[in-house]
Amino acid sequence: MRWIPTWLAEKYSILYFEKQQSTFEFNEASEILGIEDKRKLADIISKLRGRGFLISKRDPVDPRRKLYRLIDPESLVYAFGVQSRAMGKDVEDKLKAVPLEYVIGGPAASFRYHRYLTPGKTDLYVDPADLNRWIALMTGRGSSLSIDNIPAEKAEKVHTHIHSTLTHELLESSAMIDGVRYLTPEILVVQGLEKGDGFSLSDALAILLSMRTKIEWEKLKSLAAAHNVVRELGCYMDILNYETEKELFPEKMIREIRETVDLSHRLGFREAERGPFAEKERREYKEISKRWNIDLNISRASIHKILTDLGLK
């Protein structure tokens, strides 16, 4: 974040005196500040947002309208203090300086382990009580910020997505690496299998392959059971062994996993994912699919690419 000049601080103060942290519209800000010039008012709002003093979102009822909310002064001072202590203005520099609880998840955390797919954003999970402080701290020049279900205003080179959904489970499933707290590889694999989409699943498989000698397997199997993805875990380990013609994962472990799961019902695609691709994958992995009674949701080409890029094929 950056502090604001006196003239802009005056506008912020007037708005905060009237609205505190209640939402308001553009026309309401015009009345409060006594500014009729729309371009001048838009510039003020833009500067406040760019410095971390204000956030905006689309009206869910009428997307053409924007709603604004100010960040409280205490959070701004706190964030400015953290920023002043940080060694730099990068996301990692700020995270190393902040004493608040948080966890990095998603692609950025996955990349920390597999170094395979460069992440397009940093998913930051924080306590909802600290949300304002994080918004102020993570706002900066050349960066974009998404907040929960509010997307970033525009794309920037550095994109941070703040999720105010930090839980005890996430904290328990995290570890400090080089001064920054990341989700562990075990929970990231489980989350990737649970989501089952292209990027998440690719991240999960890349972690399995890259960290196969370092993963805490009992912990991973326990988490997979808790999230109901044990069958998917065993199946993809089976596929990776099949494609490399190597025992990357002990066959005994895969067999033990298969013996612990209920194979009486078939796991399949969501309706939108059915089609020629799904039929082709079922033919290519017919025996594995039959063993696990599961339809697959990743292409063979995608698996080959991961294995080739990681030097395993």
Buried (B, 14 or more C-beta within 10 A) or exposed (E): BBBBEEEBEEBBEBBBEBBEEEBBEBEBBBEBBEBEEEEEBEEBBEBBBBBBBBBBBEEEEEEEEBBBBBBBEEBBEBBBEBBEEBEEBEBBBBBBBBEBBBBBBBBBBBBBBBEBBEBEBBBBBBBEEBBBBBBBBBBBEEBBBBBEEBBBBEEBEBBBBBBBEBEEEBBEBBEEEEEBBBBBBBBBBBBBBBBBEEBBBBBBBBBBBBBBEEBEEEBBBBBBBEBEBBBBBBBBBBBBBEBBEEEBBEEEBBEEBBEEBEBEEEBBBEEEEEEEEBEEBBEEBEEBBEBBBBBBBBBBEEBEBBBEBBEBB
